[in-house]
Amino acid sequence: MASSLLSILLLVALSSPPWVVLAADDDGTTHLHFFMHDIVVGSNPTAVQVVKGPATAGSIVPGLAFGDTMVIDDALTETSSPTSAAVGRAQGFYMMSSQSGLVLMVCANLLLTSGDHNGSTLAVVGRDDVAADVRELSVVGGTGKFRMATGYVLWKTSSMSGPDATVELDVHVRTATATGTGAIDGGGSITTGASSGAAAKWVGAGWVSACVVAVVVAVVGSGVW
Ligand SMILES: *[C@@H]1O[C@H](CO)[C@@H](O)[C@H](O)[C@H]1NC(C)=O
């Protein structure tokens, strides 16, 4: 009797972990691809210097010093052409934060203004080593469709014209919702069937674990071993 109980317990124990892992791994990763236009020169700059680093810090490259900080409201577009379809804005700042090279500390909100993600934002923070071919920055959060987002951005200079730059962004994010279809309701909570389905699976897995513990305790307690 004890051995048949044990095999049932073993079956339950062995069958529940992959189920749980599948539910956790199944949350949708969203991939976004667009270009950012950082315009410093001309009559309509989207990047403006707001802090000048102290001269004593020395110049890293001509015209740029440690501590220099730019505030940005850069256009995000579908292709590398600045006149291609607008998809959003990159709003934030970048700061010259290395004493030994052209390295920026980037801190920006990517606001999406088109399609399915209109109005949602992604919070991006990271180190931009301008000399590197591809840089990786962190997605540390988000709002709207991207609430609870985590992920990364691959950041690649597409072209330069003087200090003006076009940067290619590949964003990979995972949100709290299973399919990324969550919408904000009036109360500000996410409403999505997929999300509650995943939650139900987790609750189910927890219930199975509790049952396994309860039965093990009962078997041990009854002294059939
Ligand atoms: C995005 O949302 C804003 C505010 O709700 C709206 O005014 C605008 O028309 C929308 N844009 C697109 C392209 O859907």
PDBQT file of the ligand as one rigid body, heavy atoms in Angstrom, charges set to zero:
ROOT
HETATM    1  C1  LIG A 301      -2.078  57.252 -30.196  1.00  0.00    +0.000 C 
HETATM    2  O1  LIG A 301      -2.795  57.593 -29.025  1.00  0.00    +0.000 OA
HETATM    3  C2  LIG A 301      -3.075  58.990 -28.933  1.00  0.00    +0.000 C 
HETATM    4  C3  LIG A 301      -3.682  59.250 -27.556  1.00  0.00    +0.000 C 
HETATM    5  O2  LIG A 301      -4.657  58.309 -27.241  1.00  0.00    +0.000 OA
HETATM    6  C4  LIG A 301      -3.996  59.398 -30.090  1.00  0.00    +0.000 C 
HETATM    7  O3  LIG A 301      -4.285  60.769 -30.020  1.00  0.00    +0.000 OA
HETATM    8  C5  LIG A 301      -3.293  59.075 -31.394  1.00  0.00    +0.000 C 
HETATM    9  O4  LIG A 301      -4.157  59.348 -32.485  1.00  0.00    +0.000 OA
HETATM   10  C6  LIG A 301      -2.851  57.620 -31.452  1.00  0.00    +0.000 C 
HETATM   11  N1  LIG A 301      -2.028  57.430 -32.608  1.00  0.00    +0.000 N 
HETATM   12  C7  LIG A 301      -2.141  56.369 -33.404  1.00  0.00    +0.000 C 
HETATM   13  C8  LIG A 301      -1.217  56.343 -34.575  1.00  0.00    +0.000 C 
HETATM   14  O5  LIG A 301      -2.924  55.460 -33.190  1.00  0.00    +0.000 OA
ENDROOT
TORSDOF 0
